[in-house]
């Protein structure tokens, strides 16, 4: 495990100018997230400088099998809190090879609205709340709930403090810091009314960047929840 940990934390910038770019997009359900990584020759900070890429849309519910190619257009760049260094997360939207947005690409229509001169002049600001529930990894039961049973009535858990009220705080704090590292304007976190239920807020953010930041924050939470859960339960077992 030590060698694996060393490799996961390896600083590529000490030996190469190349970076890893993780291209992220929304899948066919409109809620699932997909990603794939590629190597780039050096650091990039402008999404317009990134190459477009493609994927098999028939495997994500976004294209028929006989015409499955979908093209990713990079739209926003964030620092990668997991690979770190100069590596990046790239929020993308999806198009046909002819350049038409695919039906599940809602960002394209939103971008038209937000880029309109009247909207730009107003400079709309957004703050978005995202609630979620942490589940125990093996039993799919909310964290802090007795297995197969139910917790005490709500009251002490909302913004609660203490090991018997705020389950999963180390996971939540890890996500919080990862978002700040990535460049997401995550403005706060709090425990919610149910054990294992939490909330984070993104914003204030201007225009379409609010959506990009929220989706990348979801990606960070979703893609690494198993890793964090394993670490959490391991720490709990060790402390017990």
Buried (B, 14 or more C-beta within 10 A) or exposed (E): EEEEEEEEEEEBBEEEEBBBBBBBBBBBEEEEBBBEEEEBEEBBEEBEEBEEBBBEBBBBEBBEEEEBEBBBBBBBBBBBBBBBBBBBBBBBBBBBEEEEBBEBBEBBEBBEEBEEEEBEEEEBEBEBEBEBBBBBBEEEBBBBBEEEEEBEEEEBBBEBEEEEBBBBBEBBEBBBEBBEBBBBBBBEBBBBBBBBBBBBBBBEBBBBBBBBBBBBBBBBBEBBBEEBBEBBBEEEEEEE
